[in-house]
Structures are given as C-alpha cells and as structure tokens.
C-alpha cells in the first residue's frame, strides 16, 4: 500500500480526455480530489502502462495490481463550494501515476490535483478507446548538447507549457458547464508542481500564465533549453525549488538555478537521495524489483523522501493558496549566498 495520506479528506479520482482541436492534440488528464466515501478502489495504473513501466524499471510484470491506492472511483467531490487547484507535471519518460502518493497527499488536504500526461515526453499514454502513444525523442539525437538543449527548450515552451495553458482553459469550461465539476474548481487559487522536466515546465508556466499563483520545481532545471550559459528565468512569483544533493552540489548549476525573490522563494535540498526520490519509483523498486531486494535502510529512506516531499509541498501550496501557516518552510535553517 502507498503511504497513508495525512489529510482529513477521502480521495476520489477520475480520468478525462481533453481534445485541443487547434493543435490536433488529445491529452489524458488524471484528477484527484477531496471526495465522499466510495466502494470501488482506484487502480494504481492500467495494465499496459504497468507493463511498460515494469520493462523500463525492471519490475515484476503485473506489479501494478499489487499496489493499493487510497483513492475511490465511484465517488463525488466533497460538499464544499470549491477547492484550490494544483496542476501536477510529470518528468520525462514516466507517467502521472508514479506521483500518486504526492497527489493523494494534496487531495486529502483539500486540493484538487490535475495531472496531465504529455506525449511524447511521457513513457506511455493509454487512452480509453484503446489507442496509445509511447515515448519518442523530440530532439536531434546525434546533435551536440547545446543543439539538443535548444530543441528541448522549444518543446517545453511550444508543447508542454501550451498543454498547461490549454488544460487551464478546459478546467474553466468544466467549472461552468460540467455536471460533475461545476463550481467545484477554485480557479482563482491555482498552483503548479512539476518534477524534472515537469519542474522546468512549472517554472515557465508560472512565469507565462497569470492564472497560476505559485509553483514548485522538484529537481528540474530552470534554464530554457537546460544550458548553463542561459540565465534562469525571472519569476516574481512564489516558488519552491526542491532538489537533490547531487543537483545542488553541481558547480554548473548551484546558485544559478535559484530563481524568484527573497521574500517568497524557498530553496530546499533533499540530502542523500537521487532524482526519482520525489516519486513513487523508489518505493516500487523496494517491493517489486526483479533484482535483489534493496536493504531496509534504503526502503525507509525512500518512504521518508516521499513523506517529506508531500509535507513540504503541501505546506507551500497551503501558504500561497490558502494563507495557511508554513512552520517547516518558515523555520529558517540555512542561507546560502553567493
């Protein structure tokens, strides 16, 4: 079972397919929300996505059937006028489902979480009608690093950020016209959280879309194109930059990627962990790896990283979407100045 959410709300989940006719693009969007009790437990991910993930991460085939979520399929949104919205952006080569622990934690604390699958940057997108889109490179594979970086940066701007803005447009429509969602999405209070490439997307979308109030970058670059000779983008909005020790200690990036302003920006280093520590992946490897099982210490560390990420992200979005206190974030431990 995934770690227990710490909020007071039950959690519901449902999947939408949103079609952007102008870009000829279909998007698979997973939502988690504060809910009434249900009787049908939500699966962790579908069978084909599980098979693709098992192959990529060397996990036992069918592992997804043994992962128990804390979400219900057959339920409705809790009886409250509206909930703040948190957009959740995945990293390259994965799927939104591996952020379920983070999403459930936020939903249990009273946020509606909206996670978009962005092909071809995701590992796979399996649509309800049966068709699927698998990952494929969107940069010149044989080019030098800078040329690749420019292509990646263009993809972030032209596709990923465009997807974010389109999804926000669609949420506004749903909030006005859809029987399930009508009046339940507080779109005057929106934050965005992204990991890896999704963190880059979050930073750029935060800058470019005035509807988004605050953002979280989990171990992603803030360089358009991910090139160290390009200065990070100025935001002027609240940002939580949470990264691994390896990322923070890299001389090519340390002190350069920190963006925002002193009054509303947080820089948090997750010591002793690797890039995927912000996701469910290390927990899945502890339980379902085909290789020798990791030691207890490593599995405990993976669980601690997931719970710490949930706690800090929840405090941050609570502060800027609800004016909640943030005792962990606002207890200053260390300042690095260059």
DAUR-V25324 format. One record per residue. N is the residue number from 0. RES is the residue in one small letter. SS is DSSP state (alpha for helix, beta for strand, coil for the rest). Layout:
n:N res:RES ss:SS
n:N res:RES ss:SS
//
This chain:
n:0 res:x ss:coil
n:1 res:x ss:coil
n:2 res:x ss:coil
n:3 res:x ss:coil
n:4 res:x ss:coil
n:5 res:x ss:coil
n:6 res:x ss:coil
n:7 res:x ss:coil
n:8 res:x ss:coil
n:9 res:x ss:beta
n:10 res:x ss:beta
n:11 res:x ss:beta
n:12 res:x ss:beta
n:13 res:x ss:beta
n:14 res:x ss:beta
n:15 res:x ss:beta
n:16 res:x ss:beta
n:17 res:x ss:beta
n:18 res:x ss:beta
n:19 res:x ss:beta
n:20 res:x ss:coil
n:21 res:x ss:coil
n:22 res:x ss:coil
n:23 res:x ss:coil
n:24 res:x ss:beta
n:25 res:x ss:beta
n:26 res:x ss:beta
n:27 res:x ss:beta
n:28 res:x ss:beta
n:29 res:x ss:beta
n:30 res:x ss:beta
n:31 res:x ss:beta
n:32 res:x ss:beta
n:33 res:x ss:beta
n:34 res:x ss:beta
n:35 res:x ss:coil
n:36 res:x ss:coil
n:37 res:x ss:coil
n:38 res:x ss:coil
n:39 res:x ss:coil
n:40 res:x ss:beta
n:41 res:x ss:coil
n:42 res:x ss:coil
n:43 res:x ss:coil
n:44 res:x ss:coil
n:45 res:x ss:coil
n:46 res:x ss:alpha
n:47 res:x ss:alpha
n:48 res:x ss:alpha
n:49 res:x ss:alpha
n:50 res:x ss:alpha
n:51 res:x ss:alpha
n:52 res:x ss:alpha
n:53 res:x ss:alpha
n:54 res:x ss:alpha
n:55 res:x ss:alpha
n:56 res:x ss:alpha
n:57 res:x ss:coil
n:58 res:x ss:beta
n:59 res:x ss:coil
n:60 res:x ss:coil
n:61 res:x ss:coil
n:62 res:x ss:alpha
n:63 res:x ss:alpha
n:64 res:x ss:alpha
n:65 res:x ss:alpha
n:66 res:x ss:coil
n:67 res:x ss:coil
n:68 res:x ss:coil
n:69 res:x ss:coil
n:70 res:x ss:beta
n:71 res:x ss:beta
n:72 res:x ss:coil
n:73 res:x ss:coil
n:74 res:x ss:coil
n:75 res:x ss:coil
n:76 res:x ss:beta
n:77 res:x ss:coil
n:78 res:x ss:coil
n:79 res:x ss:coil
n:80 res:x ss:coil
n:81 res:x ss:coil
n:82 res:x ss:beta
n:83 res:x ss:beta
n:84 res:x ss:beta
n:85 res:x ss:beta
n:86 res:x ss:beta
n:87 res:x ss:beta
n:88 res:x ss:beta
n:89 res:x ss:coil
n:90 res:x ss:coil
n:91 res:x ss:coil
n:92 res:x ss:coil
n:93 res:x ss:coil
n:94 res:x ss:coil
n:95 res:x ss:alpha
n:96 res:x ss:alpha
n:97 res:x ss:alpha
n:98 res:x ss:alpha
n:99 res:x ss:alpha
n:100 res:x ss:alpha
n:101 res:x ss:alpha
n:102 res:x ss:alpha
n:103 res:x ss:alpha
n:104 res:x ss:alpha
n:105 res:x ss:alpha
n:106 res:x ss:alpha
n:107 res:x ss:alpha
n:108 res:x ss:coil
n:109 res:x ss:coil
n:110 res:x ss:coil
n:111 res:x ss:beta
n:112 res:x ss:beta
n:113 res:x ss:beta
n:114 res:x ss:beta
n:115 res:x ss:beta
n:116 res:x ss:beta
n:117 res:x ss:coil
n:118 res:x ss:coil
n:119 res:x ss:coil
n:120 res:x ss:coil
n:121 res:x ss:coil
n:122 res:x ss:coil
n:123 res:x ss:beta
n:124 res:x ss:beta
n:125 res:x ss:beta
n:126 res:x ss:coil
n:127 res:x ss:coil
n:128 res:x ss:coil
n:129 res:x ss:coil
n:130 res:x ss:coil
n:131 res:x ss:beta
n:132 res:x ss:beta
n:133 res:x ss:beta
n:134 res:x ss:coil
n:135 res:x ss:coil
n:136 res:x ss:coil
n:137 res:x ss:coil
n:138 res:x ss:coil
n:139 res:x ss:coil
n:140 res:x ss:coil
n:141 res:x ss:coil
n:142 res:x ss:coil
n:143 res:x ss:coil
n:144 res:x ss:alpha
n:145 res:x ss:alpha
n:146 res:x ss:alpha
n:147 res:x ss:alpha
n:148 res:x ss:alpha
n:149 res:x ss:alpha
n:150 res:x ss:alpha
n:151 res:x ss:alpha
n:152 res:x ss:alpha
n:153 res:x ss:alpha
n:154 res:x ss:alpha
n:155 res:x ss:alpha
n:156 res:x ss:alpha
n:157 res:x ss:alpha
n:158 res:x ss:alpha
n:159 res:x ss:alpha
n:160 res:x ss:alpha
n:161 res:x ss:alpha
n:162 res:x ss:alpha
n:163 res:x ss:alpha
n:164 res:x ss:alpha
n:165 res:x ss:alpha
n:166 res:x ss:alpha
n:167 res:x ss:alpha
n:168 res:x ss:alpha
n:169 res:x ss:alpha
n:170 res:x ss:alpha
n:171 res:x ss:alpha
n:172 res:x ss:alpha
n:173 res:x ss:alpha
n:174 res:x ss:alpha
n:175 res:x ss:alpha
n:176 res:x ss:alpha
n:177 res:x ss:coil
n:178 res:x ss:coil
n:179 res:x ss:coil
n:180 res:x ss:coil
n:181 res:x ss:coil
n:182 res:x ss:coil
n:183 res:x ss:coil
n:184 res:x ss:beta
n:185 res:x ss:beta
n:186 res:x ss:beta
n:187 res:x ss:beta
n:188 res:x ss:beta
n:189 res:x ss:beta
n:190 res:x ss:beta
n:191 res:x ss:beta
n:192 res:x ss:beta
n:193 res:x ss:beta
n:194 res:x ss:beta
n:195 res:x ss:coil
n:196 res:x ss:alpha
n:197 res:x ss:alpha
n:198 res:x ss:alpha
n:199 res:x ss:alpha
n:200 res:x ss:alpha
n:201 res:x ss:alpha
n:202 res:x ss:alpha
n:203 res:x ss:alpha
n:204 res:x ss:alpha
n:205 res:x ss:alpha
n:206 res:x ss:alpha
n:207 res:x ss:alpha
n:208 res:x ss:coil
n:209 res:x ss:coil
n:210 res:x ss:coil
n:211 res:x ss:coil
n:212 res:x ss:coil
n:213 res:x ss:beta
n:214 res:x ss:beta
n:215 res:x ss:beta
n:216 res:x ss:beta
n:217 res:x ss:beta
n:218 res:x ss:coil
n:219 res:x ss:coil
n:220 res:x ss:coil
n:221 res:x ss:coil
n:222 res:x ss:coil
n:223 res:x ss:coil
n:224 res:x ss:coil
n:225 res:x ss:coil
n:226 res:x ss:coil
n:227 res:x ss:coil
n:228 res:x ss:coil
n:229 res:x ss:coil
n:230 res:x ss:coil
n:231 res:x ss:coil
n:232 res:x ss:coil
n:233 res:x ss:coil
n:234 res:x ss:coil
n:235 res:x ss:coil
n:236 res:x ss:coil
n:237 res:x ss:beta
n:238 res:x ss:beta
n:239 res:x ss:beta
n:240 res:x ss:beta
n:241 res:x ss:beta
n:242 res:x ss:beta
n:243 res:x ss:beta
n:244 res:x ss:alpha
n:245 res:x ss:alpha
n:246 res:x ss:alpha
n:247 res:x ss:alpha
n:248 res:x ss:alpha
n:249 res:x ss:coil
n:250 res:x ss:coil
n:251 res:x ss:coil
n:252 res:x ss:coil
n:253 res:x ss:coil
n:254 res:x ss:coil
n:255 res:x ss:coil
n:256 res:x ss:coil
n:257 res:x ss:coil
n:258 res:x ss:coil
n:259 res:x ss:coil
n:260 res:x ss:coil
n:261 res:x ss:coil
n:262 res:x ss:coil
n:263 res:x ss:coil
n:264 res:x ss:beta
n:265 res:x ss:beta
n:266 res:x ss:beta
n:267 res:x ss:beta
n:268 res:x ss:beta
n:269 res:x ss:beta
n:270 res:x ss:coil
n:271 res:x ss:coil
n:272 res:x ss:coil
n:273 res:x ss:coil
n:274 res:x ss:alpha
n:275 res:x ss:alpha
n:276 res:x ss:alpha
n:277 res:x ss:alpha
n:278 res:x ss:coil
n:279 res:x ss:coil
n:280 res:x ss:alpha
n:281 res:x ss:alpha
n:282 res:x ss:alpha
n:283 res:x ss:alpha
n:284 res:x ss:alpha
n:285 res:x ss:alpha
n:286 res:x ss:alpha
n:287 res:x ss:alpha
n:288 res:x ss:beta
n:289 res:x ss:coil
n:290 res:x ss:coil
n:291 res:x ss:coil
n:292 res:x ss:coil
n:293 res:x ss:coil
n:294 res:x ss:coil
n:295 res:x ss:alpha
n:296 res:x ss:alpha
n:297 res:x ss:alpha
n:298 res:x ss:alpha
n:299 res:x ss:alpha
n:300 res:x ss:alpha
n:301 res:x ss:alpha
n:302 res:x ss:alpha
n:303 res:x ss:alpha
n:304 res:x ss:alpha
n:305 res:x ss:alpha
n:306 res:x ss:alpha
n:307 res:x ss:alpha
n:308 res:x ss:alpha
n:309 res:x ss:alpha
n:310 res:x ss:alpha
n:311 res:x ss:alpha
n:312 res:x ss:alpha
n:313 res:x ss:alpha
n:314 res:x ss:alpha
n:315 res:x ss:alpha
n:316 res:x ss:alpha
n:317 res:x ss:alpha
n:318 res:x ss:alpha
n:319 res:x ss:alpha
n:320 res:x ss:alpha
n:321 res:x ss:alpha
n:322 res:x ss:coil
n:323 res:x ss:coil
n:324 res:x ss:coil
n:325 res:x ss:coil
n:326 res:x ss:coil
n:327 res:x ss:coil
n:328 res:x ss:coil
n:329 res:x ss:coil
n:330 res:x ss:coil
n:331 res:x ss:coil
n:332 res:x ss:coil
n:333 res:x ss:coil
n:334 res:x ss:coil
n:335 res:x ss:coil
n:336 res:x ss:coil
n:337 res:x ss:coil
//
